[in-house]
Amino acid sequence: MPQEAKAGADIATLAALAAGDKPTLQGLVATREDELALLGAFEKAFDYRGDVTLTLTDGAGVFGYIFDRRIGAGLADSSVRLLTPDSDAKVTITLDRVARLEFTGRDAAAGKSFETWVKKYIEKKRAGEQASIESERLE
């Protein structure tokens, strides 16, 4: 990802925070240049409801959903487990093998707060449209 795009994503996130919005992590990147920041990014990735891309130190890439993590004192004794779309197998990766973490998939819950749902429901009812309590389908 070009430096301008990374900086733009960070600025957009900060602007959303300043405005009181809940920003999405999609597009953000963390690298092993700052070990504490990378560990923090993996904590956020565990709560993220989208896929991530890990670039390993050997250049290989792993794409999937982080469903479990073990955070130790440093990268060497920390790991994540991913579900990958390519396989039914669960992949375990120790964080000392990760060079880069990128939030690449769309967060399925972004903008889906209860308050947002109520607002949309009321708008549909007022407009005379059919509004139901069923959840929306992901696109």
C-alpha positions in Angstrom: 0.0 0.0 0.0 1.5 3.4 -0.9 2.6 5.6 2.0 0.0 8.3 1.0 -2.8 5.7 1.3 -1.6 4.5 4.8 -1.3 8.1 6.0 -4.8 8.9 4.6 -6.3 6.0 6.4 -4.7 7.1 9.7 -5.9 10.7 9.2 -9.4 9.5 8.3 -9.5 7.3 11.5 -8.3 10.2 13.6 -10.9 12.5 12.1 -13.7 10.0 12.7 -12.5 9.7 16.4 -12.5 13.4 16.8 -16.0 13.6 15.4 -17.2 11.0 17.8 -17.8 8.4 15.1 -16.7 4.8 15.5 -14.2 4.3 12.7 -13.5 1.1 10.9 -10.0 -0.4 11.0 -10.3 -1.4 7.4 -7.2 -0.3 5.5 -4.9 0.2 8.5 -1.5 -1.4 8.7 0.8 -2.3 11.5 4.4 -3.5 11.1 7.0 -5.1 13.4 9.0 -1.8 13.5 7.1 -1.0 16.7 6.5 -4.3 18.6 4.1 -2.8 21.1 2.0 -1.2 18.3 1.9 -4.5 16.5 0.8 -6.4 19.6 -1.9 -3.7 20.1 -3.0 -4.1 16.5 -3.4 -7.9 17.0 -5.6 -7.2 20.0 -7.8 -4.9 17.7 -7.7 -7.5 15.0 -9.1 -10.1 17.4 -12.2 -7.8 17.9 -12.4 -6.9 14.2 -15.2 -8.7 12.3 -13.4 -8.7 9.0 -10.5 -10.5 7.4 -6.9 -9.5 7.8 -3.8 -10.1 5.7 -0.6 -11.1 7.4 2.7 -10.8 5.6 5.2 -13.1 7.1 8.9 -12.4 7.5 9.7 -15.0 4.7 7.4 -13.0 2.3 4.5 -15.4 2.4 1.0 -14.0 2.9 -1.9 -15.4 5.0 -5.5 -14.1 4.5 -8.2 -14.9 7.0 -10.3 -14.2 10.1 -8.5 -14.1 13.5 -10.7 -16.0 15.9 -8.2 -16.6 18.7 -5.0 -15.1 20.0 -2.5 -15.8 22.7 -0.6 -12.6 23.8 2.6 -13.2 25.8 5.3 -10.9 26.9 6.6 -10.3 23.4 6.1 -11.4 19.8 8.0 -14.7 20.2 5.6 -16.1 22.8 2.4 -14.7 21.2 0.3 -16.3 18.5 -2.9 -15.9 16.5 -5.2 -18.5 15.0 -7.0 -17.8 11.7 -9.8 -19.3 9.7 -8.8 -19.1 6.0 -11.3 -19.1 3.1 -9.0 -21.6 1.2 -9.3 -24.3 3.8 -11.3 -25.7 6.7 -8.1 -25.9 8.7 -7.3 -23.5 11.4 -3.9 -21.8 10.9 -1.7 -20.9 13.9 1.0 -18.3 13.4 3.5 -17.0 16.0 3.7 -13.3 15.9 7.5 -13.3 15.6 6.9 -14.6 12.1 4.7 -11.6 11.1 6.3 -8.6 9.3 3.0 -6.8 8.6 -0.7 -6.9 9.7 -3.2 -5.3 7.4 -7.0 -5.0 8.0 -8.1 -5.9 4.5 -11.6 -7.3 4.8 -14.7 -5.3 5.4 -15.9 -5.2 9.0 -19.2 -6.9 8.8 -20.5 -4.9 11.8 -19.3 -1.5 10.8 -22.2 1.0 11.0 -24.5 -1.7 12.4 -25.0 -0.4 15.9 -28.4 -0.7 17.5 -28.9 3.0 17.3 -28.3 3.0 13.5 -30.7 0.1 13.1 -33.4 1.9 15.1 -32.9 5.1 13.1 -33.2 3.2 9.8 -36.3 1.3 11.1 -38.0 4.6 12.1 -37.1 6.2 8.7 -38.7 3.3 6.8 -41.8 3.3 8.9 -42.3 7.1 8.5 -41.8 6.8 4.7 -44.5 4.1 4.6 -42.1 1.4 3.6 -42.1 -2.1 5.0 -39.7 -2.3 8.0 -39.0 -5.5 9.7 -36.9 -6.7 12.7 -35.0 -9.1 10.5 -31.2 -8.4 10.1 -29.8 -7.1 6.8 -28.1 -9.5 4.5 -24.3 -8.9 3.9 -23.5 -7.9 0.4 
